[in-house]
């Protein structure tokens, strides 16, 4: 079991299986995580439409759907008859906000 969101910024799809087999805390350190589900791209997209932060911008491309968020990106795409969700956190600021 893992947290419902990564760093409280990128929500994790509840029916997604963690492909990386790593803790969600690794994503907080800007390590991407890939989830896989038997649900359709449309179903996953609808869930993120309801659950992604309102500040996220949704775009579509021929190979999938992307939500660009202040906390990182969420990419939803078909893969091998299943749907994969890539959660790519924004790089942490090394400058410390100076």
HELIX and SHEET records of a PDB file:
HELIX    1   1 UNK A   24  UNK A   27  1                                   4    
HELIX    2   2 UNK A   41  UNK A   51  1                                  11    
SHEET    1   A 2 UNK A   5  UNK A   6  0                                        
SHEET    2   A 2 UNK A  10  UNK A  11 -1                                        
SHEET    1   B 6 UNK A  17  UNK A  18  0                                        
SHEET    2   B 6 UNK A  33  UNK A  37 -1                                        
SHEET    3   B 6 UNK A  82  UNK A  89 -1                                        
SHEET    4   B 6 UNK A  72  UNK A  79 -1                                        
SHEET    5   B 6 UNK A  64  UNK A  69 -1                                        
SHEET    6   B 6 UNK A  57  UNK A  61 -1                                        
END                                                                             
